[in-house]
Amino acid sequence: MITNSGKEIIGKYLLQQAPAFATHIVAGCGVDAFTPTYELTDAETVEFKAKQTLEFEMFRVPIIARGFIKENGVEKIVIKAEMPTDQRYQITEVGFFSDASNSLAGTYDSKGLYTFTPTEAWVLVGSSASASSTVPFIASDSDLSTGSNNITATNIAFFVDSNSSIMNSAARKGRKEVPRYYNRTLLVKGDSSYINSDLEVSASNYAVQNSTIAFNFSQNLPDDEIRIAVCLVPNDNSPAVATPDAIRLVVDLVNNIPSIGDTNSPKARAKMGYNPSTEKYHVFKKKISEFEQEDGFSWANVNLVRIYASAVTERTNSISHITLNSGSATVTLSGTNGLSTGMTFDIENIGSPYTYFNGSSFRVTSVNGNVISFTHTNTTQTANADIGSGNVVYEGGSLNHKVMIDGMRLENLSTENPLYALVGYDVLREDNGYPVLKSENSTNYIEYRFGIGVDLG
């Protein structure tokens, strides 16, 4: 489909006011592919015509051949390019641009920031961000899975081969829970962090961070975006567990100053969330103006990126013991839990004579193993008893899922250039709506065909 801005570029080219209308083909992974019989809605047609970028661009390659064909009675222009050889891509969207880049944007143009591969030296840090460990690459299928493609690796964060058995199972492909960008991907445990409904990070959380690359965004305007491609991946290859309520990310861009440490260095923070029941693979988009900036933060010197990720679901733990004295209360839980200081929870189903213990929105003041301390609204009753009923219900990180972080890029949407635009855009159509696989270390070509004629619309 030719975009609105593409029509202008083609018109200028025909009037010899533009040097070209098609120089590079782009491929992306930010949407789900269509099935062959899918028909665009009117709203989707309007959306596609207004496109300025792909949802998540993976690569851009120069056009090496142009031609003209007649296909099913329709006259079409064909442009062709050779894909990058070394990497693996799962392609769901394609387009073409009038130039290799926006020359007016210079070094502040759209670009890939991270591919989340082992060569980028990501590390895992605790909530204090003081101690770190390298995120491992688990190459052996036997270290990842039971053999039934259930993920059994216990690491908080780890890299996997995109072609590993757990990522290539038919069940996961059918649910669109597989990596699309490059031949390695990063998996983070769903309960590695807890990010609440206000998108605030609680204590005792883990994050992945990188301080090996520096970025200068000082000339990017407020409407330019940071985009992150993520996906929900269940541990069970054929999950019986419910889909989490939300996938939430908190992303810190930090001016890492060694003399004061990265926990005190000024940062800009983005908070993001989406419902994975509607789409497993998702691209978060955050405008630069939407980042919360601390005093002293500079967009010119971003030299550390930290990402907290959480697959959030409702969790329930049974209560075995309660105490209450002048409003100071504890519950002892019968199993492991994901509660930490600052989190809120409800108490349900405690029977007589302790029904007054039931309530909602209690806030954790401390955690000691399975003993949760909090302040109760009832200041007149006293209790110290083993009980046979009652549950603590809270929103916490899912034990049964991983959050896959697949790619991160900058999208320059604000630098206007009358000779540069996304001229054509389409979503690929494949059986079952699967992405089109381009394998690593292989030579492949990509074509874009578009009809020519008069648009009377």
C-alpha positions in Angstrom: 0.0 0.0 0.0 1.3 3.4 -0.9 1.2 5.8 2.1 -0.1 9.4 2.0 3.5 10.8 2.3 4.6 8.2 -0.3 2.1 9.7 -2.8 3.7 13.1 -2.3 7.2 11.7 -2.8 6.2 9.9 -6.0 4.6 13.0 -7.3 7.7 15.0 -6.6 9.8 12.3 -8.3 7.6 12.5 -11.4 8.0 16.3 -11.4 11.8 15.9 -11.0 11.6 17.6 -7.6 12.9 14.5 -5.8 15.9 12.3 -6.7 14.1 9.0 -6.0 11.0 7.5 -4.6 12.4 4.0 -3.6 16.0 3.3 -2.6 15.7 0.9 0.3 13.4 -1.9 1.5 12.7 -2.3 5.2 11.5 -5.3 7.2 10.0 -5.4 10.7 8.4 -7.6 13.3 6.2 -5.2 15.3 2.8 -6.6 14.2 1.3 -10.1 13.8 1.1 -11.3 10.2 -2.2 -11.6 8.5 -3.7 -14.8 7.1 -4.0 -14.9 3.3 -7.8 -14.3 3.3 -7.7 -11.4 5.8 -9.4 -8.2 4.5 -8.3 -4.9 5.9 -10.9 -2.9 7.7 -11.5 0.7 6.7 -9.8 1.8 9.9 -6.7 -0.3 9.1 -6.6 1.1 5.6 -6.6 4.7 7.0 -3.9 3.7 9.6 -1.6 2.1 7.0 -1.9 5.1 4.6 -0.8 7.4 7.5 2.2 5.3 8.4 5.5 7.0 8.9 7.5 4.0 10.1 7.2 0.3 10.6 6.0 -0.7 14.0 9.5 -2.2 14.8 12.1 -2.0 12.0 14.7 -4.8 12.0 16.7 -4.0 8.9 17.0 -1.7 5.9 18.7 -2.8 2.7 19.3 -1.1 -0.7 17.2 -1.9 -3.7 19.3 -3.8 -6.2 16.7 -4.5 -9.0 13.6 -2.9 -10.4 11.1 -4.4 -12.8 7.6 -4.3 -14.2 5.2 -7.3 -14.3 1.5 -8.0 -15.0 0.2 -10.3 -12.2 -3.4 -11.6 -12.2 -4.3 -8.8 -14.7 -2.8 -6.1 -12.5 0.2 -4.1 -13.6 2.8 -3.8 -10.9 6.2 -2.3 -10.2 8.6 -4.7 -8.5 11.6 -3.7 -6.4 14.0 -6.2 -4.9 16.8 -6.2 -2.3 19.1 -8.7 -0.7 18.5 -9.4 3.0 21.4 -9.4 5.5 23.1 -12.7 5.4 24.3 -13.5 9.0 21.2 -13.0 11.2 17.9 -14.6 11.7 14.6 -12.6 11.3 10.9 -13.4 11.7 9.4 -10.8 9.4 5.8 -9.7 9.7 5.8 -6.2 8.0 7.6 -4.7 5.1 7.9 -1.3 3.4 10.2 0.9 1.4 11.7 4.3 1.8 12.8 7.1 -0.5 16.3 7.1 1.0 18.7 5.2 3.2 18.0 7.6 6.1 16.7 11.0 7.0 19.7 13.2 6.1 18.3 16.2 8.0 18.3 14.2 11.2 21.9 13.2 11.0 23.1 11.1 14.0 19.8 11.7 15.7 17.9 9.7 13.1 16.0 6.4 13.8 18.3 3.6 14.8 18.5 0.3 16.6 19.7 0.6 20.2 19.9 -3.0 21.4 19.2 -6.5 20.0 19.4 -8.2 23.4 22.1 -10.7 22.5 25.0 -12.0 24.6 27.5 -9.9 22.8 26.0 -6.7 24.3 27.2 -7.7 27.8 23.9 -7.4 29.7 24.2 -7.9 33.5 21.6 -8.8 36.2 21.4 -6.4 39.1 19.4 -6.4 42.4 17.2 -3.6 43.6 20.3 -1.8 45.0 22.0 -2.0 41.6 25.3 -2.4 43.5 26.2 -6.0 42.7 25.9 -7.5 39.2 26.4 -10.7 37.4 26.6 -11.4 33.7 23.4 -12.7 32.1 24.3 -16.2 30.9 23.7 -17.7 27.5 22.2 -21.2 27.9 23.0 -23.1 24.7 22.1 -26.6 25.7 18.5 -27.7 25.2 18.9 -30.1 28.2 19.8 -27.1 30.4 16.7 -25.3 29.3 14.0 -27.9 29.2 12.7 -31.2 30.5 12.6 -32.6 27.0 8.9 -31.7 26.5 9.9 -28.1 25.7 8.7 -26.9 29.1 11.2 -24.2 30.3 12.9 -25.5 33.5 15.9 -23.1 33.6 15.8 -21.4 37.0 18.0 -18.4 36.1 16.4 -15.0 36.8 17.5 -13.8 33.3 19.2 -15.7 30.5 19.8 -15.7 26.8 18.6 -18.5 24.5 19.1 -19.5 20.9 16.1 -18.4 18.9 16.3 -21.8 17.1 16.3 -23.8 20.4 13.6 -26.5 20.8 11.7 -24.4 23.4 11.4 -21.6 21.0 10.6 -23.7 18.0 7.8 -25.8 19.4 4.6 -25.9 17.3 2.5 -24.8 20.3 4.5 -21.7 20.9 4.6 -20.8 17.2 0.8 -21.2 17.1 0.4 -18.7 20.1 3.0 -16.3 18.5 5.3 -16.6 21.6 8.6 -16.9 19.7 11.5 -14.4 19.1 11.5 -12.4 15.9 14.6 -10.3 16.1 18.1 -11.9 15.6 19.2 -15.4 16.5 19.5 -14.8 20.3 16.9 -13.4 22.7 16.7 -12.5 26.4 14.2 -14.2 28.8 13.5 -12.7 32.2 11.5 -14.5 34.9 7.9 -13.1 35.3 8.5 -12.6 39.0 11.9 -11.1 38.8 10.3 -7.7 39.6 7.0 -6.5 40.8 5.6 -3.4 39.1 2.3 -2.3 40.6 -0.8 -0.9 38.8 0.7 2.6 39.2 3.8 1.3 37.3 6.0 1.8 40.3 8.8 -0.7 41.1 8.7 -2.2 44.6 11.7 -3.2 46.7 13.6 -6.4 46.3 13.5 -6.5 42.5 15.9 -7.5 39.8 16.7 -5.7 36.5 18.9 -6.2 33.5 21.2 -3.4 32.6 23.8 -2.4 30.1 26.6 0.2 30.5 28.7 -0.6 27.5 27.1 1.8 25.0 26.6 5.5 25.2 23.7 7.4 23.5 23.2 11.1 22.7 19.5 12.0 22.4 20.0 15.7 23.0 18.7 16.8 19.6 15.8 14.5 19.5 12.5 16.3 19.9 9.7 15.4 22.5 7.7 13.4 20.0 10.5 11.0 19.1 10.0 7.6 20.6 11.9 4.8 22.3 10.4 1.5 21.3 10.9 -1.9 22.9 9.6 -5.2 21.5 8.6 -7.8 24.1 6.7 -11.1 24.2 5.0 -13.2 26.9 6.5 -16.8 27.0 4.9 -19.4 29.3 7.2 -22.0 31.0 4.8 -24.7 30.0 4.8 -25.6 26.3 1.1 -26.2 26.4 0.0 -24.0 29.3 -3.0 -24.7 31.4 -2.3 -21.7 33.5 -4.1 -18.4 32.9 -2.5 -15.6 30.9 -1.2 -12.9 33.2 -3.2 -9.8 33.6 -0.4 -7.5 32.4 3.1 -7.2 31.1 4.8 -4.2 32.7 8.2 -2.6 32.1 10.1 0.2 33.8 13.0 1.5 31.7 15.7 3.8 33.2 18.0 5.8 31.0 20.9 6.9 33.3 23.7 9.4 33.3 26.0 6.9 35.0 28.5 8.9 37.0 31.1 6.6 38.6 31.9 9.0 41.5 28.4 8.7 42.8 27.3 5.3 41.5 24.5 4.4 39.1 21.8 4.2 41.8 22.3 7.9 42.6 23.1 9.1 39.1 20.3 11.2 37.5 17.9 9.2 35.2 14.9 9.5 33.0 12.3 6.8 33.6 9.6 5.3 31.3 6.7 3.2 32.7 4.8 0.9 30.3 2.2 -1.8 30.5 -0.1 -3.9 28.2 -2.6 -6.8 28.4 -1.0 -9.9 26.8 -4.4 -11.6 26.4 -5.0 -9.6 23.2 -1.4 -9.9 21.8 1.5 -12.0 23.0 4.1 -10.0 21.0 4.0 -6.3 21.6 5.9 -3.1 20.9 6.0 -0.6 23.7 6.3 3.0 22.5 7.2 5.9 24.7 7.7 9.5 23.6 10.8 11.2 25.0 8.4 13.8 26.5 6.8 11.0 28.5 9.9 10.0 30.4 10.0 11.2 34.0 13.3 13.1 34.4 15.2 13.6 37.6 17.0 16.9 38.3 20.3 17.1 36.5 19.5 14.4 33.9 21.0 15.0 30.5 19.8 13.4 27.3 23.2 14.0 25.8 24.9 11.4 28.0 22.9 8.3 28.4 25.5 5.6 29.2 23.5 3.1 31.2 20.1 1.5 30.4 18.2 -0.5 33.1 15.1 -2.5 32.5 12.7 -4.0 35.1 10.2 -6.5 33.6 7.2 -8.2 35.2 4.4 -10.6 34.1 1.8 -9.6 36.6 -1.0 -12.0 37.8 -3.2 -12.5 40.8 -1.6 -14.8 43.3 -3.1 -16.5 46.4 -1.3 -18.0 49.4 -3.0 -19.7 52.3 -2.5 -18.5 55.9 -1.4 -20.8 58.7 -0.9 -18.3 61.6 -2.0 -14.7 62.5 -1.0 -12.2 65.1 -2.5 -8.8 66.0 -1.7 -6.4 68.8 -2.7 -2.7 68.7 -3.0 -2.7 65.0 0.4 -4.3 64.5 -0.2 -7.6 62.6 1.5 -10.5 60.9 0.3 -13.4 58.7 2.4 -16.6 58.3 1.9 -18.0 54.8 2.1 -21.7 54.1 4.1 -21.5 50.9 6.6 -19.4 49.1 5.4 -16.0 48.1 6.4 -12.9 46.0 5.5 -10.3 48.5 7.9 -7.5 49.4 8.0 -4.3 51.4 5.5 -1.7 50.0 3.3 -4.2 48.2 -0.5 -4.3 49.0 -2.7 -7.4 49.5 -6.1 -8.5 50.6 -7.0 -11.0 53.3 -10.0 -13.3 52.6 -12.0 -16.2 54.0 -10.7 -16.2 57.6 -13.4 -17.8 59.7 -14.8 -17.1 63.2 -13.7 -15.9 65.6 -11.2 -14.0 63.6 -13.3 -12.7 60.7 -12.3 -9.1 61.7 -8.9 -10.0 60.2 -10.4 -10.0 56.7 -9.9 -6.8 54.7 -8.3 -5.2 51.6 -5.4 -3.0 50.6 -3.1 -3.8 53.5 0.5 -2.7 52.9 3.5 -4.8 53.7 5.9 -3.2 56.2 8.4 -6.0 56.3 8.9 -9.6 55.1 10.8 -12.3 57.0 10.6 -15.6 55.0 6.9 -16.5 55.0 6.0 -14.0 57.8 4.4 -10.8 56.4 4.2 -7.8 58.7 1.7 -5.0 58.2 -0.5 -2.5 59.9 -4.2 -3.6 60.4 -7.0 -1.1 60.7 -8.4 -3.0 63.7 -6.6 -1.7 66.8 -8.9 -3.2 69.5 -8.6 -6.9 68.9 -5.7 -9.2 69.9 -4.8 -12.4 68.2 -2.1 -15.0 68.2 -3.4 -18.2 66.7 -3.0 -21.0 64.2 -5.9 -21.0 61.8 -7.3 -23.5 59.3 -8.7 -21.1 56.7 -7.9 -17.8 55.1 -5.9 -16.5 52.1 -3.7 -13.6 51.2 -4.5 -12.4 47.7 -2.2 -10.0 45.9 -1.0 -8.9 42.5 2.5 -10.3 41.9 4.9 -11.5 39.4 4.0 -14.7 37.6 5.9 -17.9 38.5 4.8 -19.5 35.3 5.9 -17.1 32.6 8.9 -15.4 31.2 9.1 -11.9 29.6 11.1 -12.0 26.4 12.8 -8.7 25.6 13.5 -8.8 21.8 14.7 -5.4 20.7 15.0 -1.7 21.5 15.3 1.2 19.1 14.9 5.0 18.7 12.3 6.3 16.2 12.8 9.8 15.0 9.3 11.1 14.1 9.8 14.8 14.3 12.6 15.8 11.8 10.7 16.7 8.7 12.3 16.2 5.3 10.3 16.8 2.1 12.3 14.3 0.2 12.3 11.4 2.7 9.3 9.2 3.7 8.0 5.7 4.1 6.5 5.4 0.7 5.0 1.9 0.9 3.8 -0.3 3.8 2.2 -3.7 4.2 1.7 -6.5 6.7 2.8 -9.9 5.4 0.2 -12.6 4.7 1.1 -16.2 5.7 -0.6 -19.4 6.5 -1.9 -19.2 10.2 -0.6 -15.7 10.4 2.9 -16.8 11.1 5.9 -14.6 10.5 8.1 -15.3 7.5 11.4 -16.8 8.7 14.7 -15.7 7.2 17.4 -18.1 8.6 20.8 -17.0 9.8 23.8 -17.5 7.5 21.6 -17.7 4.4 21.2 -15.6 1.3 17.6 -14.5 0.7 15.9 -11.7 -1.3 12.9 -9.6 -0.5 10.5 -8.1 -3.0 8.0 -5.4 -2.7 5.3 -5.3 -5.4 2.7 -2.5 -5.8 0.1 -1.8 -8.4 0.1 1.3 -10.6 -3.0 3.2 -11.7 -5.2 6.1 -10.8 -6.6 6.3 -7.2 -10.0 7.9 -7.4 -10.5 7.6 -3.6 
